[in-house]
Amino acid sequence: MTVTTSESPLLQMVRETPTDYWNDSCAVDELTYAVERGATGATSNPTIVHEVLDKESAHWIPRVRELAAENPTWSEVELTWALVEEMVTRGATVLRPVFEREGGRKGRLSAQLNPANYRDPRRMVEQALRFDQLAPNILVKFPATAAGIVGIEEATYRGISINATVNFTLPQALAVAEAVERGLKRRAREGLDSDSMTPTCTLMIGRLDDWVKVLVERDDIALDPGAANWAGIAVFKRTYGIFRERGYRPRLLAAAFRHRLHWTELVGGDLAMTMPHAWQVRFNASGIIPEPRIEMPVAPAIVDELLERVPDFRRAYEPDGMTPDEFEFFGASARTLRSFIKSYHDLMGAVRDLVLPDPDNRLEGAGGGP
């Protein structure tokens, strides 16, 4: 790749290729920066909401206390989800002009369901129906667990645009796509419209890389030191090819960036990438021309070594590498679910600290009640 342009590389990518990018946060300032440079979506999860609570503390701290004062019988759970819903709605407002400009095909904010409900499709669908009413440009994030796949089909049938998360492997992505297709076909049989729906399937490519690196250390695997950085890209490229061959309607989204290849190797595809603000700034300052590389396969020697030495990569790379009952127990899935659930409880703890300050902490307790 040569450096010959002063235009923002990400904006150039959006203008010259089918590839879109999202802001991997719902923080308003960061999202505004991204939209001004061509971003067409955004995402949220418990970790992101907690980060935004800190970044936008001048807005959210008084708002949480106001909510508590207005609703004196609300539990911490209710206050936490009221915060999430308001934050999601606020971010969706920034994207609304993109949504309207693109006829509803882009410009959505992805909102994650309660991660603790990853085993219960009924609860997931109930919350999805609520999220779907927050704004017209909402995507609802379901985990790619066995129960999540059930929820994805039902939510799609009910007209909700879904985004699969906690998803790292080709078998998971195929299960997501088939669930969406079943839901859309059920709608079609009943004469229900699906034209405005934009189902999405995320692959958290960086977290698959992370898991391969964990296995290399845990199991004393003598792997080429650069091979692990290609694991997520290899799975994503194979998934992209199969989705196109089979005509699946969910659009693929790459997430969990760890290095430059997670951007440059996927340019040119009809797909999206969700990038943290810091990575956007880094890429926009790079001067790199984003040349299409989605059709360029990962070096066979790298894929072969990963397949030979890392059994979990084989499970992630082969279409029949796992059954749905195994999805939540795959290493990257279990680690990420546990992380999201912990972040949810940490977020609830932050809300607690705002409405019920710790009297043993002089700084926290000095402010009194809400």
TITI-770578 format. One record per residue: residue in three letters; x negated, y, z of N, C-alpha, C in turn. Coordinates in steps of 0.02 Angstrom, whole numbers, padded with zeros to 5 digits, always signed. Example, Ala and Ser with C-alpha at 12.3 -4.5 7.8 and 13.67 -1.06 7.14 Angstrom:
2
ALA-00660-00284+00390-00615-00225+00390-00660-00165+00390SER-00642-00112+00354-00684-00053+00357-00645+00002+00394
END
This chain:
370
MET-00042-00059+00000+00000+00000+00000-00044+00062+00000THR-00030+00109-00045-00069+00170-00049-00033+00228-00016VAL-00070+00279+00001-00042+00337+00035-00045+00396-00013THR+00012+00414-00042+00011+00468-00092+00071+00515-00084THR+00108+00511-00030+00167+00552-00023+00171+00582+00046SER+00200+00642+00051+00210+00674+00116+00281+00664+00141GLU+00324+00635+00101+00393+00623+00123+00394+00569+00177SER+00440+00576+00224+00448+00526+00277+00454+00456+00246PRO+00410+00409+00263+00413+00342+00233+00480+00308+00244LEU+00510+00318+00302+00574+00285+00315+00629+00314+00271LEU+00629+00380+00264+00678+00411+00219+00667+00390+00148GLN+00604+00384+00127+00589+00361+00060+00614+00290+00050MET+00605+00247+00100+00629+00178+00096+00704+00176+00084VAL+00741+00217+00123+00814+00217+00118+00836+00242+00049ARG+00801+00293+00024+00821+00322-00040+00804+00277-00100GLU+00749+00240-00095+00724+00205-00154+00734+00130-00153THR+00757+00102-00098+00769+00030-00094+00837+00017-00061PRO+00861-00045-00063+00925-00060-00029+00918-00066+00047THR+00858-00058+00073+00844-00070+00143+00863-00010+00186ASP+00900-00023+00240+00919+00029+00288+00881+00019+00353TYR+00881+00071+00394+00857+00062+00462+00903+00095+00512TRP+00901+00070+00573+00941+00095+00628+00896+00122+00682ASN+00925+00161+00726+00891+00183+00786+00905+00131+00841ASP+00852+00104+00870+00860+00052+00920+00873+00082+00989SER+00922+00126+00992+00943+00160+01053+01004+00202+01037CYS+01042+00219+01088+01099+00265+01080+01085+00332+01112ALA+01021+00347+01130+01003+00413+01156+01016+00465+01102VAL+01051+00518+01119+01074+00565+01068+01017+00600+01032ASP+00967+00624+01067+00912+00659+01033+00874+00612+00986GLU+00861+00551+01009+00826+00503+00967+00868+00482+00907LEU+00932+00474+00918+00977+00455+00864+00983+00511+00813THR+00985+00573+00836+00988+00630+00791+00925+00633+00747TYR+00867+00623+00779+00804+00620+00741+00809+00567+00686ALA+00833+00509+00704+00836+00454+00656+00884+00469+00599VAL+00943+00493+00614+00993+00507+00562+00967+00560+00514GLU+00931+00610+00540+00902+00662+00497+00851+00633+00449ARG+00825+00575+00464+00774+00543+00422+00800+00479+00390GLY+00866+00475+00382+00894+00421+00342+00924+00363+00378ALA+00922+00361+00445+00950+00305+00482+01025+00300+00472THR+01050+00239+00470+01122+00228+00456+01156+00186+00510GLY+01126+00180+00569+01157+00141+00622+01118+00149+00686ALA+01143+00118+00739+01110+00119+00804+01134+00060+00845THR+01098+00046+00898+01116-00011+00939+01110+00007+01013SER+01139-00037+01054+01135-00029+01126+01138-00098+01158ASN+01112-00102+01219+01117-00161+01261+01105-00138+01332PRO+01110-00180+01383+01102-00156+01451+01035-00122+01464THR+00981-00148+01434+00916-00117+01442+00915-00047+01413ILE+00942-00040+01353+00944+00025+01320+00987+00074+01360VAL+01045+00052+01384+01089+00097+01423+01053+00122+01485HIS+01017+00078+01519+00980+00099+01578+00926+00150+01559GLU+00892+00139+01504+00841+00187+01481+00872+00254+01464VAL+00931+00254+01432+00963+00316+01414+00988+00352+01477LEU+01010+00314+01526+01030+00345+01590+00973+00385+01619ASP+00912+00360+01613+00853+00396+01637+00834+00454+01590LYS+00834+00442+01525+00814+00493+01477+00862+00552+01476GLU+00926+00538+01483+00977+00590+01481+01009+00600+01550SER+00966+00598+01601+00990+00600+01670+01029+00664+01686ALA+01010+00719+01654+01046+00782+01668+01119+00777+01648HIS+01133+00736+01598+01203+00727+01577+01237+00671+01616TRP+01202+00613+01624+01236+00553+01648+01240+00548+01724ILE+01192+00575+01760+01197+00569+01834+01259+00605+01860PRO+01271+00669+01841+01333+00700+01865+01395+00667+01837ARG+01391+00639+01776+01450+00607+01747+01468+00544+01786VAL+01419+00503+01805+01433+00443+01843+01465+00462+01910ARG+01438+00512+01943+01466+00534+02007+01536+00563+01999GLU+01547+00596+01943+01614+00622+01928+01664+00564+01919LEU+01643+00513+01881+01686+00455+01872+01703+00422+01938ALA+01653+00416+01982+01665+00386+02048+01714+00427+02089ALA+01707+00492+02086+01752+00536+02124+01823+00533+02096GLU+01830+00529+02031+01895+00528+01999+01930+00460+02008ASN+01892+00408+02020+01919+00340+02025+01893+00307+02089PRO+01918+00327+02147+01889+00305+02211+01895+00231+02225THR+01940+00196+02189+01947+00124+02202+01909+00081+02152TRP+01876+00112+02104+01841+00073+02054+01781+00036+02085SER+01771-00025+02063+01713-00063+02084+01651-00040+02047GLU+01593-00063+02069+01531-00047+02034+01533-00075+01962VAL+01565-00132+01954+01571-00161+01887+01611-00114+01842GLU+01667-00089+01867+01709-00044+01827+01672+00021+01810LEU+01636+00048+01859+01598+00110+01847+01543+00098+01795THR+01510+00040+01800+01456+00026+01754+01481+00020+01683TRP+01537-00014+01673+01563-00021+01605+01595+00043+01579ALA+01620+00085+01624+01644+00151+01603+01585+00192+01576LEU+01527+00187+01611+01467+00221+01587+01446+00194+01518VAL+01444+00128+01511+01425+00098+01447+01471+00122+01391GLU+01535+00120+01403+01583+00139+01351+01577+00212+01331GLU+01567+00256+01381+01559+00327+01364+01494+00338+01325MET+01441+00303+01345+01377+00312+01311+01381+00286+01239VAL+01414+00230+01229+01423+00203+01162+01465+00250+01119THR+01518+00276+01147+01562+00322+01110+01525+00385+01091ARG+01484+00411+01137+01445+00471+01123+01396+00459+01066GLY+01362+00402+01066+01317+00386+01012+01353+00376+00946ALA+01412+00344+00949+01450+00332+00888+01471+00398+00855THR+01481+00450+00896+01500+00515+00869+01445+00544+00826VAL+01382+00533+00846+01326+00557+00806+01325+00523+00737LEU+01345+00460+00736+01344+00421+00674+01407+00430+00632ARG+01457+00461+00659+01521+00467+00624+01515+00498+00554PRO+01475+00552+00545+01469+00579+00477+01440+00529+00427VAL+01393+00487+00450+01365+00435+00406+01419+00384+00389PHE+01458+00365+00438+01513+00317+00429+01562+00343+00377GLU+01579+00406+00381+01628+00435+00335+01598+00443+00265ARG+01535+00464+00263+01501+00473+00198+01494+00407+00161GLU+01483+00353+00198+01472+00287+00167+01535+00245+00163GLY+01592+00276+00172+01655+00241+00166+01664+00184+00216GLY+01633+00191+00274+01639+00141+00327+01592+00082+00320ARG+01551+00080+00268+01505+00024+00258+01442+00030+00301LYS+01426+00091+00322+01368+00103+00364+01388+00156+00416GLY+01342+00171+00461+01357+00223+00511+01390+00196+00573ARG+01375+00134+00592+01406+00105+00651+01356+00100+00709LEU+01383+00101+00769+01344+00089+00830+01361+00021+00858SER+01311-00018+00872+01320-00087+00895+01320-00089+00971ALA+01375-00114+01000+01384-00115+01073+01385-00187+01098GLN+01344-00201+01148+01336-00270+01172+01387-00286+01227LEU+01416-00345+01221+01461-00370+01272+01424-00387+01336ASN+01461-00399+01389+01431-00418+01453+01389-00481+01442PRO+01323-00477+01450+01281-00535+01435+01293-00594+01482ALA+01321-00580+01540+01334-00634+01588+01391-00680+01565ASN+01429-00659+01515+01485-00699+01490+01465-00742+01430TYR+01401-00757+01422+01377-00792+01362+01406-00862+01355ARG+01438-00889+01408+01467-00956+01404+01543-00956+01395ASP+01573-00897+01391+01646-00892+01393+01672-00853+01333PRO+01694-00887+01280+01718-00851+01220+01780-00809+01233ARG+01824-00832+01278+01885-00793+01292+01868-00725+01320ARG+01824-00723+01370+01805-00659+01400+01769-00614+01350MET+01727-00645+01309+01692-00606+01258+01741-00574+01209VAL+01789-00611+01186+01838-00584+01138+01880-00530+01171GLU+01900-00540+01233+01939-00488+01268+01901-00422+01271GLN+01837-00426+01290+01797-00364+01293+01785-00336+01224ALA+01776-00379+01174+01766-00356+01105+01826-00316+01081LEU+01886-00338+01097+01946-00302+01077+01948-00232+01108ARG+01924-00227+01170+01920-00161+01202+01867-00117+01168PHE+01808-00145+01157+01755-00107+01124+01777-00082+01055ASP+01813-00124+01020+01834-00108+00952+01878-00046+00950GLN+01909-00029+01006+01953+00029+01009+01917+00093+01030LEU+01853+00088+01047+01817+00147+01072+01807+00199+01018ALA+01794+00176+00957+01782+00221+00900+01790+00179+00837PRO+01804+00211+00781+01813+00172+00719+01748+00142+00693ASN+01691+00166+00716+01626+00144+00689+01586+00105+00741ILE+01619+00055+00771+01587+00012+00820+01576-00058+00791LEU+01516-00086+00803+01503-00157+00794+01500-00188+00863VAL+01525-00248+00871+01524-00281+00937+01474-00338+00936LYS+01428-00336+00984+01373-00385+00986+01391-00446+01027PHE+01394-00503+00993+01405-00568+01024+01338-00606+01026PRO+01324-00644+01078+01264-00685+01078+01274-00747+01034ALA+01220-00768+01001+01222-00828+00959+01211-00890+01002THR+01256-00899+01050+01260-00960+01090+01318-01002+01064ALA+01326-01062+01090+01382-01104+01067+01449-01068+01078ALA+01458-01039+01137+01520-01003+01151+01524-00939+01110GLY+01467-00906+01099+01467-00846+01059+01488-00858+00988ILE+01469-00915+00960+01489-00932+00891+01565-00939+00888VAL+01595-00970+00939+01669-00976+00942+01699-00906+00945GLY+01670-00863+00987+01696-00795+00994+01689-00755+00931ILE+01634-00765+00894+01623-00728+00832+01677-00745+00781GLU+01695-00808+00774+01748-00826+00727+01814-00793+00747GLU+01832-00798+00811+01896-00771+00833+01898-00695+00826ALA+01843-00662+00846+01841-00589+00841+01845-00567+00768THR+01811-00602+00723+01814-00586+00652+01885-00594+00626TYR+01917-00649+00645+01986-00660+00625+02031-00602+00648ARG+02015-00574+00706+02056-00518+00733+02036-00451+00704GLY+01990-00450+00657+01974-00388+00623+01917-00348+00653ILE+01879-00379+00698+01823-00345+00730+01759-00357+00691SER+01722-00304+00677+01657-00311+00646+01606-00331+00699ILE+01576-00389+00691+01531-00415+00742+01458-00406+00722ASN+01416-00409+00772+01343-00412+00762+01318-00467+00808ALA+01288-00519+00780+01260-00573+00821+01193-00551+00849THR+01184-00562+00914+01121-00547+00947+01097-00609+00984VAL+01043-00604+01022+01011-00662+01054+01004-00717+01001ASN+00976-00698+00945+00974-00740+00886+00903-00737+00856PHE+00871-00795+00849+00800-00797+00832+00785-00847+00776THR+00834-00888+00758+00819-00947+00717+00866-00952+00657LEU+00843-00988+00608+00884-01002+00549+00947-01041+00568PRO+00944-01094+00609+01006-01129+00626+01058-01083+00659GLN+01035-01039+00703+01082-00992+00734+01113-00946+00682ALA+01072-00919+00638+01097-00872+00587+01148-00907+00542LEU+01135-00969+00523+01182-01005+00481+01248-01017+00518ALA+01244-01033+00582+01305-01043+00622+01345-00979+00627VAL+01310-00923+00635+01343-00857+00637+01379-00844+00571ALA+01343-00854+00516+01372-00840+00450+01433-00883+00437GLU+01429-00947+00454+01486-00992+00443+01546-00972+00487ALA+01532-00950+00548+01586-00928+00593+01621-00866+00564VAL+01581-00819+00540+01610-00759+00509+01651-00778+00448GLU+01624-00821+00406+01661-00842+00346+01727-00875+00364ARG+01727-00917+00416+01790-00949+00438+01840-00896+00461GLY+01816-00847+00499+01861-00795+00523+01889-00753+00466LEU+01847-00737+00417+01870-00698+00359+01920-00738+00317LYS+01908-00803+00309+01955-00844+00271+02022-00850+00306ARG+02021-00854+00372+02084-00854+00409+02123-00790+00397ARG+02087-00734+00397+02120-00670+00383+02150-00670+00312ALA+02111-00695+00265+02134-00694+00195+02197-00736+00187ARG+02199-00794+00221+02258-00837+00216+02321-00803+00241GLU+02313-00757+00287+02370-00721+00315+02381-00654+00282GLY+02344-00640+00230+02352-00578+00193+02325-00517+00229LEU+02279-00527+00276+02251-00472+00314+02190-00444+00278ASP+02181-00379+00283+02127-00345+00248+02060-00355+00284SER+02007-00364+00246+01940-00370+00275+01891-00322+00242ASP+01914-00280+00197+01869-00238+00158+01830-00189+00201SER+01859-00168+00256+01825-00118+00298+01778-00149+00349MET+01774-00215+00351+01733-00248+00401+01660-00254+00377THR+01614-00249+00424+01542-00252+00408+01506-00299+00456PRO+01519-00364+00452+01486-00411+00497+01410-00410+00487THR+01374-00418+00542+01302-00412+00542+01272-00470+00581CYS+01214-00493+00561+01180-00547+00595+01108-00526+00610THR+01094-00514+00673+01027-00493+00693+00982-00553+00702LEU+00920-00546+00680+00867-00593+00698+00814-00554+00737MET+00802-00574+00799+00755-00539+00842+00685-00566+00829ILE+00656-00543+00774+00595-00575+00748+00536-00567+00796GLY+00530-00510+00828+00475-00500+00874+00478-00545+00935ARG+00539-00560+00957+00546-00604+01015+00530-00676+00997LEU+00540-00696+00934+00517-00762+00914+00440-00764+00914ASP+00409-00712+00888+00336-00707+00893+00313-00713+00965ASP+00347-00677+01010+00329-00679+01081+00331-00750+01108TRP+00384-00786+01089+00393-00854+01115+00339-00901+01088VAL+00321-00894+01025+00267-00934+00998+00202-00921+01036LYS+00190-00859+01053+00129-00842+01090+00130-00871+01161VAL+00189-00871+01192+00196-00903+01257+00179-00978+01253LEU+00205-01010+01201+00193-01082+01192+00119-01097+01179VAL+00087-01054+01141+00016-01063+01126-00024-01065+01191GLU-00009-01020+01237-00044-01019+01301-00022-01075+01347ARG+00043-01087+01350+00069-01138+01396+00047-01208+01378ASP+00047-01221+01313+00034-01290+01290-00036-01298+01261ASP-00079-01247+01270-00148-01252+01246-00152-01270+01172ILE-00113-01233+01131-00112-01246+01060-00166-01206+01025ALA-00206-01239+00985-00260-01206+00948-00233-01178+00882LEU-00199-01121+00888-00166-01090+00830-00208-01033+00804ASP-00209-01024+00738-00242-00966+00709-00216-00903+00745PRO-00261-00859+00768-00239-00803+00809-00189-00756+00776GLY-00187-00753+00710-00139-00710+00677-00074-00743+00658ALA-00070-00809+00664-00012-00845+00638+00052-00827+00675ALA+00047-00818+00741+00108-00804+00781+00143-00741+00758ASN+00105-00692+00732+00136-00629+00710+00177-00637+00646TRP+00173-00696+00615+00212-00709+00554+00273-00753+00567ALA+00281-00778+00628+00335-00826+00641+00403-00796+00627GLY+00417-00739+00656+00483-00707+00646+00494-00686+00574ILE+00442-00661+00542+00448-00641+00472+00463-00701+00428ALA+00429-00757+00440+00441-00817+00400+00513-00841+00407VAL+00539-00841+00468+00608-00862+00479+00656-00813+00446PHE+00642-00748+00453+00687-00698+00424+00689-00705+00348LYS+00631-00712+00316+00630-00716+00243+00666-00778+00218ARG+00658-00833+00253+00693-00894+00232+00768-00885+00242THR+00788-00856+00297+00859-00843+00310+00888-00797+00257TYR+00852-00745+00240+00876-00697+00190+00889-00733+00123GLY+00842-00775+00103+00851-00812+00040+00912-00857+00041ILE+00923-00893+00096+00980-00939+00100+01045-00900+00102PHE+01047-00844+00138+01108-00803+00140+01127-00780+00069ARG+01078-00760+00031+01092-00738-00037+01115-00796-00081GLU+01083-00853-00075+01102-00912-00115+01174-00933-00101ARG+01193-00931-00038+01260-00955-00019+01313-00901-00020GLY+01293-00839-00030+01342-00785-00034+01374-00767+00033TYR+01339-00779+00088+01365-00761+00153+01374-00685+00157ARG+01429-00665+00189+01444-00594+00192+01411-00555+00248PRO+01392-00585+00304+01357-00546+00355+01291-00518+00328ARG+01276-00456+00346+01213-00425+00325+01161-00438+00379LEU+01101-00455+00359+01048-00470+00406+01017-00405+00433LEU+00997-00409+00496+00966-00353+00531+00905-00379+00569ALA+00847-00348+00558+00786-00367+00593+00778-00324+00655ALA+00760-00357+00711+00755-00321+00775+00694-00344+00813ALA+00679-00308+00867+00625-00323+00914+00557-00315+00880PHE+00543-00254+00857+00480-00240+00822+00421-00245+00870ARG+00368-00275+00845+00306-00283+00884+00245-00255+00848HIS+00249-00251+00780+00193-00227+00741+00218-00205+00673ARG+00172-00177+00633+00190-00146+00570+00219-00195+00520LEU+00197-00257+00521+00222-00306+00472+00297-00316+00479HIS+00325-00306+00538+00397-00315+00547+00436-00263+00507TRP+00403-00210+00488+00434-00161+00443+00415-00176+00370THR+00350-00176+00356+00327-00176+00287+00344-00240+00249GLU+00347-00297+00283+00359-00361+00249+00432-00371+00230LEU+00477-00329+00256+00548-00339+00243+00577-00286+00197VAL+00537-00237+00178+00561-00183+00134+00584-00212+00067GLY+00639-00185+00041+00664-00206-00025+00725-00250-00022GLY+00738-00278+00037+00797-00321+00043+00859-00281+00058ASP+00917-00310+00040+00981-00280+00058+00995-00300+00130LEU+00963-00263+00175+00963-00280+00246+00951-00216+00286ALA+00951-00223+00351+00936-00166+00394+00884-00187+00446MET+00852-00137+00475+00803-00147+00529+00821-00099+00585THR+00817-00121+00646+00829-00076+00702+00763-00062+00737MET+00744+00002+00738+00678+00022+00760+00681+00068+00821PRO+00641+00054+00873+00636+00102+00928+00609+00169+00903HIS+00626+00221+00939+00606+00289+00919+00531+00294+00910ALA+00492+00266+00956+00420+00271+00952+00392+00241+00888TRP+00422+00185+00866+00399+00154+00803+00418+00197+00744GLN+00476+00228+00745+00495+00273+00690+00445+00330+00683VAL+00428+00361+00739+00380+00416+00738+00313+00392+00710ARG+00292+00334+00732+00228+00306+00708+00231+00292+00633PHE+00285+00261+00610+00290+00244+00539+00296+00308+00497ASN+00335+00357+00520+00343+00418+00482+00278+00458+00476ALA+00234+00449+00524+00170+00484+00522+00117+00445+00484SER+00133+00385+00462+00083+00341+00433+00064+00358+00361GLY+00109+00389+00325+00097+00402+00254+00102+00340+00210ILE+00123+00284+00238+00128+00221+00201+00187+00224+00152ILE+00174+00204+00091+00228+00198+00042+00262+00130+00052PRO+00326+00130+00069+00360+00066+00083+00377+00027+00020GLU+00331-00013-00003+00341-00052-00064+00381-00116-00050PRO+00425-00136-00095+00465-00197-00085+00421-00259-00077ARG+00433-00296-00022+00394-00357-00009+00439-00414+00015ILE+00504-00403+00018+00548-00455+00045+00543-00520+00006GLU+00530-00516-00059+00527-00577-00101+00459-00611-00098MET+00410-00580-00067+00343-00609-00063+00341-00658-00004PRO+00331-00722-00016+00333-00771+00038+00273-00763+00085VAL+00285-00785+00147+00230-00790+00194+00181-00843+00168ALA+00117-00831+00177+00066-00878+00152+00082-00949+00174PRO+00086-00997+00127+00103-01066+00145+00058-01095+00199ALA-00006-01076+00199-00051-01103+00250-00030-01082+00320ILE-00004-01021+00327+00019-00997+00392+00081-01035+00413VAL+00129-01041+00367+00191-01077+00383+00176-01150+00400ASP+00133-01181+00362+00116-01251+00375+00084-01260+00443GLU+00040-01214+00462+00008-01220+00527+00059-01211+00584LEU+00104-01164+00576+00155-01154+00627+00200-01216+00631LEU+00220-01244+00575+00262-01304+00575+00226-01363+00607GLU+00162-01369+00594+00124-01427+00619+00109-01421+00694ARG+00092-01361+00716+00066-01354+00784+00118-01330+00836VAL+00173-01299+00813+00221-01270+00860+00290-01300+00846PRO+00309-01352+00884+00373-01384+00871+00433-01336+00874ASP+00431-01287+00918+00487-01241+00921+00491-01196+00859PHE+00436-01185+00826+00441-01149+00762+00477-01191+00711ARG+00464-01255+00710+00500-01299+00664+00575-01297+00679ARG+00594-01297+00743+00664-01292+00761+00695-01227+00736ALA+00654-01174+00737+00679-01108+00715+00681-01101+00640TYR+00638-01137+00604+00628-01126+00532+00670-01172+00489GLU+00686-01231+00515+00724-01280+00475+00799-01270+00484PRO+00838-01274+00431+00911-01263+00437+00945-01308+00488ASP+00920-01370+00495+00950-01416+00543+00906-01425+00605GLY+00867-01373+00621+00820-01378+00677+00853-01382+00745MET+00915-01358+00751+00952-01360+00814+01026-01366+00801THR+01062-01392+00850+01135-01390+00850+01158-01332+00894PRO+01220-01309+00885+01243-01253+00926+01237-01265+01001ASP+01246-01327+01024+01240-01340+01096+01170-01328+01122GLU+01121-01324+01077+01052-01311+01097+01033-01238+01095PHE+01074-01196+01064+01054-01127+01051+01032-01090+01114GLU+01073-01092+01167+01057-01052+01226+00998-01079+01265PHE+00977-01141+01250+00921-01171+01286+00855-01165+01248PHE+00858-01140+01187+00797-01125+01150+00758-01072+01190GLY+00692-01080+01193+00652-01038+01238+00664-00964+01230ALA+00663-00938+01169+00673-00867+01158+00743-00845+01179SER+00792-00889+01168+00861-00873+01187+00868-00868+01263ALA+00843-00919+01298+00849-00919+01371+00813-00859+01402ARG+00752-00844+01376+00715-00787+01402+00753-00722+01391THR+00782-00714+01331+00816-00652+01315+00882-00646+01353LEU+00920-00700+01358+00982-00698+01397+00967-00679+01469ARG+00917-00711+01499+00899-00695+01567+00878-00621+01574SER+00841-00597+01525+00820-00527+01526+00880-00479+01521PHE+00927-00493+01476+00985-00451+01469+01029-00452+01531ILE+01038-00511+01560+01079-00516+01621+01046-00478+01678LYS+00980-00485+01684+00944-00447+01736+00951-00372+01724SER+00945-00351+01661+00953-00279+01646+01023-00255+01664TYR+01073-00297+01652+01141-00278+01670+01147-00268+01746HIS+01119-00314+01784+01122-00306+01857+01080-00247+01880ASP+01024-00234+01847+00984-00175+01864+01023-00111+01849LEU+01060-00111+01793+01101-00053+01776+01155-00042+01828MET+01186-00096+01849+01237-00090+01901+01206-00065+01966GLY+01145-00086+01981+01111-00061+02040+01096+00013+02035ALA+01079+00037+01975+01067+00109+01965+01131+00149+01976VAL+01187+00122+01952+01251+00155+01964+01266+00156+02039ARG+01253+00101+02073+01263+00098+02145+01223+00152+02181ASP+01160+00160+02161+01117+00210+02193+01142+00281+02182LEU+01178+00292+02128+01205+00359+02115+01267+00374+02156VAL+01308+00324+02167+01371+00336+02203+01367+00318+02277LEU+01317+00278+02295+01308+00259+02365+01233+00262+02380PRO+01205+00323+02389+01133+00329+02399+01108+00291+02460ASP+01046+00268+02456+01015+00231+02510+00999+00278+02568PRO+01029+00270+02626+01017+00317+02682+00947+00310+02710ASP+00912+00254+02696+00844+00245+02721+00792+00279+02676ASN+00814+00304+02619+00769+00339+02573+00787+00413+02577ARG+00742+00453+02605+00759+00524+02618+00774+00561+02554LEU+00740+00543+02499+00754+00578+02436+00822+00559+02409GLU+00838+00494+02411+00903+00472+02385+00960+00494+02430GLY+00949+00490+02495+01004+00504+02541+01017+00578+02551ALA+00971+00621+02527+00979+00692+02541+01038+00723+02506GLY+01061+00691+02451+01113+00721+02411+01183+00711+02437GLY+01193+00669+02487+01259+00656+02512+01299+00613+02465GLY+01364+00619+02467+01409+00579+02426+01414+00607+02356PRO+01456+00575+02315+01464+00595+02246+01497+00662+02239
END
